[in-house]
Amino acid sequence: MLLCLFTINAAHSEEQWVLEKSQGPIEVLSRHISQDGSLQPQKEIWAKTVVKASPSSLLRLLNDLSQGPHWIDNCIDLRLLKGGDSNINIVQSTFSAPWPMQNRDMVTQSITHIEGDSIIINIQDVGQQFPKQKNTVRMTNIQGQWTVTKIAPDLIEINYQGSGNASGNIPLWLANKVLVDSTYQTFLQLSDIISHDKYQLALITH
């Protein structure tokens, strides 16, 4: 599944990453990317942290869709559309937008690769294949990647880098702000919820 954030349509950029917010091991960075000669630079996001868990702990959390709204900032609902018993899942994510804008949703496919003590989850947009929700703006051009690496017997490093287009009538400055703030809040909440016993089970039993 995909981290549910308002994100901005991004492309590869050579610009340096800039630290936006941090607390303890949590860091949220961004870099500006301009497209088609736009005078208003857009942002791409990169978030990372270190937590006490195993790689499979994060995988358990990401696959526990019912808990998504409890830790993913602005998230209202996560719904599995296809998959659930394989490494390929399609999920519809719905989340609130600042008033007076309409709520957003996106439909994404995630493909999970497990290599030893590392997990890579690649995210891509498949929203064009599914009907839109009423009174909801469909986000587009979503792409992202989770990487999880074991760095000690009981510690993992989590990285998320993602981009997309919030679509609809949302000012670029506001979308950029929501992107940074939501990513930061999500990683704060992730660091807390992953400590719950049902996600730590894999750590406890090894």
HUZIVEN-V601445 format. One record per pair of residues at least 4 apart in sequence whose C-alpha atoms are under 7 Angstrom apart, sorted by the first residue. I is the first residue (numbers start at 1). J is the second residue. D is the distance in Angstrom with one decimal. If there is no record, write none. Layout:
i=I j=J d=D
i=I j=J d=D
//
This chain:
i=1 j=62 d=6.4
i=1 j=91 d=6.1
i=1 j=110 d=5.5
i=2 j=108 d=6.9
i=2 j=123 d=6.5
i=3 j=72 d=7.0
i=4 j=72 d=6.2
i=4 j=75 d=6.3
i=4 j=93 d=6.7
i=5 j=179 d=6.3
i=5 j=182 d=6.3
i=5 j=183 d=6.7
i=6 j=166 d=5.7
i=6 j=175 d=6.5
i=6 j=178 d=6.4
i=6 j=179 d=5.3
i=7 j=163 d=5.2
i=7 j=164 d=5.0
i=7 j=165 d=5.8
i=7 j=166 d=5.9
i=7 j=179 d=5.5
i=8 j=42 d=6.5
i=8 j=43 d=6.3
i=8 j=44 d=6.7
i=8 j=163 d=5.5
i=8 j=164 d=4.7
i=8 j=165 d=4.5
i=8 j=166 d=6.2
i=9 j=141 d=6.6
i=9 j=163 d=5.7
i=9 j=164 d=4.2
i=9 j=165 d=4.4
i=10 j=33 d=6.6
i=10 j=44 d=5.9
i=10 j=163 d=5.4
i=10 j=164 d=6.3
i=11 j=33 d=6.8
i=13 j=33 d=6.1
i=15 j=31 d=6.2
i=15 j=32 d=6.8
i=16 j=31 d=6.3
i=17 j=29 d=6.0
i=17 j=30 d=5.4
i=17 j=31 d=4.9
i=18 j=29 d=5.2
i=18 j=30 d=5.4
i=18 j=31 d=6.1
i=19 j=28 d=6.1
i=19 j=29 d=4.3
i=19 j=30 d=6.6
i=20 j=28 d=5.6
i=20 j=29 d=5.2
i=20 j=30 d=6.7
i=21 j=27 d=6.0
i=21 j=28 d=5.3
i=21 j=184 d=7.0
i=22 j=26 d=5.3
i=22 j=27 d=4.4
i=22 j=28 d=6.3
i=23 j=27 d=6.8
i=25 j=49 d=5.1
i=25 j=50 d=5.8
i=26 j=48 d=5.8
i=26 j=49 d=4.4
i=27 j=47 d=5.7
i=27 j=48 d=5.5
i=27 j=49 d=6.4
i=28 j=46 d=5.9
i=28 j=47 d=4.4
i=28 j=48 d=6.6
i=28 j=184 d=6.2
i=29 j=45 d=5.9
i=29 j=46 d=5.1
i=29 j=47 d=6.2
i=30 j=43 d=6.1
i=30 j=44 d=5.4
i=30 j=45 d=4.6
i=30 j=46 d=6.0
i=31 j=43 d=5.5
i=31 j=44 d=5.5
i=31 j=45 d=6.9
i=32 j=41 d=5.5
i=32 j=42 d=5.3
i=32 j=43 d=4.6
i=32 j=44 d=6.5
i=33 j=41 d=5.7
i=33 j=42 d=5.2
i=33 j=43 d=5.9
i=34 j=38 d=5.8
i=34 j=41 d=5.0
i=34 j=42 d=6.0
i=42 j=176 d=7.0
i=43 j=176 d=6.2
i=44 j=162 d=6.8
i=44 j=163 d=5.8
i=45 j=161 d=5.8
i=45 j=162 d=6.0
i=45 j=163 d=6.9
i=46 j=160 d=5.7
i=46 j=161 d=4.4
i=46 j=162 d=6.9
i=47 j=159 d=5.7
i=47 j=160 d=5.2
i=47 j=161 d=6.5
i=48 j=158 d=5.4
i=48 j=159 d=4.3
i=48 j=160 d=6.4
i=49 j=157 d=5.8
i=49 j=158 d=5.4
i=49 j=159 d=6.8
i=50 j=155 d=6.7
i=50 j=156 d=5.6
i=50 j=157 d=4.4
i=50 j=158 d=6.2
i=51 j=155 d=5.7
i=51 j=156 d=5.7
i=51 j=157 d=6.7
i=51 j=191 d=6.4
i=52 j=154 d=5.5
i=52 j=155 d=4.5
i=52 j=156 d=6.5
i=53 j=57 d=5.9
i=53 j=154 d=5.6
i=53 j=155 d=5.5
i=53 j=156 d=6.1
i=53 j=200 d=6.1
i=53 j=203 d=6.1
i=54 j=150 d=6.9
i=54 j=154 d=6.3
i=54 j=155 d=6.6
i=54 j=156 d=6.2
i=54 j=202 d=6.7
i=54 j=203 d=5.5
i=55 j=59 d=6.7
i=55 j=117 d=6.6
i=55 j=118 d=6.6
i=55 j=119 d=6.7
i=55 j=148 d=6.0
i=55 j=149 d=6.7
i=55 j=150 d=6.5
i=55 j=156 d=6.5
i=56 j=60 d=6.1
i=56 j=202 d=6.6
i=57 j=61 d=6.4
i=57 j=199 d=4.8
i=57 j=200 d=5.7
i=57 j=202 d=6.3
i=58 j=62 d=6.1
i=58 j=194 d=6.9
i=59 j=63 d=6.2
i=60 j=64 d=6.2
i=60 j=199 d=6.0
i=61 j=194 d=6.8
i=61 j=199 d=6.3
i=64 j=68 d=7.0
i=65 j=78 d=5.6
i=65 j=79 d=6.9
i=66 j=78 d=6.9
i=68 j=72 d=5.6
i=68 j=75 d=7.0
i=68 j=78 d=6.6
i=69 j=75 d=4.8
i=69 j=76 d=5.5
i=69 j=77 d=6.2
i=71 j=186 d=5.9
i=71 j=189 d=4.9
i=71 j=190 d=5.8
i=72 j=186 d=4.9
i=73 j=182 d=5.4
i=73 j=185 d=6.1
i=73 j=186 d=5.2
i=74 j=95 d=5.2
i=74 j=96 d=5.3
i=75 j=94 d=6.1
i=75 j=95 d=4.1
i=75 j=96 d=6.5
i=76 j=94 d=5.5
i=76 j=95 d=4.6
i=76 j=96 d=6.5
i=77 j=93 d=5.9
i=77 j=94 d=5.2
i=77 j=95 d=6.7
i=78 j=91 d=6.7
i=78 j=92 d=5.8
i=78 j=93 d=4.7
i=78 j=94 d=6.5
i=79 j=91 d=5.5
i=79 j=92 d=5.1
i=79 j=93 d=6.5
i=80 j=90 d=6.1
i=80 j=91 d=4.6
i=80 j=92 d=6.5
i=81 j=90 d=5.4
i=81 j=91 d=5.5
i=81 j=92 d=6.8
i=82 j=89 d=5.7
i=82 j=90 d=5.0
i=83 j=88 d=6.0
i=83 j=89 d=4.5
i=83 j=90 d=6.4
i=84 j=89 d=6.1
i=87 j=111 d=5.6
i=87 j=112 d=5.0
i=88 j=109 d=6.9
i=88 j=110 d=5.6
i=88 j=111 d=4.7
i=88 j=112 d=6.6
i=89 j=109 d=5.6
i=89 j=110 d=5.4
i=89 j=111 d=6.8
i=90 j=107 d=6.9
i=90 j=108 d=5.6
i=90 j=109 d=4.4
i=90 j=110 d=6.4
i=91 j=107 d=5.6
i=91 j=108 d=5.6
i=91 j=109 d=6.6
i=92 j=105 d=6.9
i=92 j=106 d=5.7
i=92 j=107 d=4.4
i=92 j=108 d=6.6
i=93 j=105 d=5.4
i=93 j=106 d=5.4
i=93 j=107 d=6.4
i=94 j=104 d=5.9
i=94 j=105 d=4.2
i=94 j=106 d=6.7
i=95 j=103 d=6.0
i=95 j=104 d=5.6
i=95 j=105 d=6.3
i=96 j=103 d=4.7
i=96 j=104 d=6.4
i=97 j=101 d=5.9
i=97 j=102 d=6.0
i=97 j=103 d=4.8
i=97 j=104 d=6.5
i=102 j=135 d=6.7
i=102 j=136 d=5.8
i=102 j=137 d=6.5
i=103 j=136 d=5.1
i=103 j=137 d=6.3
i=104 j=136 d=5.4
i=104 j=137 d=4.7
i=104 j=138 d=5.8
i=104 j=139 d=6.5
i=105 j=136 d=6.6
i=105 j=137 d=6.3
i=105 j=138 d=5.0
i=105 j=139 d=5.9
i=106 j=127 d=6.1
i=106 j=138 d=5.6
i=106 j=139 d=5.2
i=107 j=125 d=6.3
i=107 j=126 d=5.7
i=107 j=127 d=4.5
i=108 j=123 d=6.5
i=108 j=124 d=5.5
i=108 j=125 d=4.6
i=108 j=126 d=5.3
i=108 j=127 d=6.6
i=109 j=123 d=5.7
i=109 j=124 d=5.4
i=109 j=125 d=6.4
i=109 j=126 d=6.3
i=110 j=121 d=6.3
i=110 j=122 d=5.5
i=110 j=123 d=4.6
i=110 j=124 d=6.7
i=111 j=121 d=5.5
i=111 j=122 d=5.3
i=111 j=123 d=6.7
i=112 j=120 d=5.9
i=112 j=121 d=4.4
i=112 j=122 d=6.6
i=113 j=119 d=5.8
i=113 j=120 d=5.2
i=113 j=121 d=6.2
i=114 j=118 d=6.0
i=114 j=119 d=4.6
i=114 j=120 d=6.5
i=115 j=119 d=6.2
i=117 j=149 d=6.2
i=117 j=150 d=5.6
i=118 j=148 d=5.5
i=118 j=149 d=4.5
i=118 j=150 d=6.4
i=119 j=147 d=5.7
i=119 j=148 d=5.0
i=119 j=149 d=6.7
i=120 j=146 d=5.7
i=120 j=147 d=4.6
i=120 j=148 d=6.5
i=121 j=145 d=5.5
i=121 j=146 d=5.0
i=121 j=147 d=6.5
i=122 j=144 d=6.2
i=122 j=145 d=4.6
i=122 j=146 d=6.7
i=123 j=143 d=5.2
i=123 j=144 d=4.9
i=123 j=145 d=5.8
i=124 j=142 d=5.8
i=124 j=143 d=4.6
i=124 j=144 d=6.8
i=125 j=140 d=6.8
i=125 j=141 d=5.8
i=125 j=142 d=4.8
i=125 j=143 d=6.3
i=132 j=138 d=6.6
i=137 j=167 d=7.0
i=137 j=168 d=6.5
i=138 j=167 d=7.0
i=139 j=165 d=5.7
i=139 j=166 d=5.0
i=139 j=167 d=5.4
i=140 j=164 d=6.1
i=140 j=165 d=5.2
i=140 j=166 d=6.9
i=140 j=167 d=6.8
i=141 j=164 d=4.9
i=141 j=165 d=5.8
i=142 j=163 d=5.9
i=142 j=164 d=4.1
i=142 j=165 d=6.7
i=143 j=162 d=5.7
i=143 j=163 d=5.5
i=143 j=164 d=6.1
i=144 j=161 d=5.5
i=144 j=162 d=3.8
i=144 j=163 d=6.1
i=145 j=160 d=5.7
i=145 j=161 d=5.5
i=145 j=162 d=6.3
i=146 j=159 d=5.7
i=146 j=160 d=4.6
i=146 j=161 d=6.8
i=147 j=158 d=5.9
i=147 j=159 d=5.2
i=147 j=160 d=6.5
i=148 j=156 d=6.6
i=148 j=157 d=5.7
i=148 j=158 d=4.7
i=148 j=159 d=6.5
i=149 j=156 d=5.4
i=149 j=157 d=5.3
i=149 j=158 d=6.7
i=150 j=155 d=6.1
i=150 j=156 d=4.3
i=150 j=157 d=6.4
i=151 j=155 d=5.7
i=151 j=156 d=5.4
i=151 j=157 d=6.7
i=152 j=156 d=6.9
i=170 j=174 d=7.0
i=170 j=175 d=6.6
i=171 j=175 d=6.3
i=172 j=176 d=6.1
i=173 j=177 d=6.3
i=174 j=178 d=6.1
i=175 j=179 d=6.0
i=176 j=180 d=6.5
i=177 j=181 d=6.1
i=178 j=182 d=5.6
i=179 j=183 d=6.1
i=180 j=184 d=6.2
i=181 j=185 d=6.2
i=182 j=186 d=6.0
i=183 j=187 d=6.3
i=184 j=188 d=6.3
i=185 j=189 d=6.2
i=186 j=190 d=6.0
i=187 j=191 d=6.1
i=188 j=192 d=6.7
i=189 j=193 d=6.2
i=190 j=194 d=5.9
i=194 j=199 d=5.8
i=195 j=199 d=6.8
i=195 j=200 d=6.2
i=196 j=200 d=6.3
i=197 j=201 d=5.9
i=200 j=204 d=6.2
i=201 j=205 d=6.2
i=202 j=206 d=6.5
//
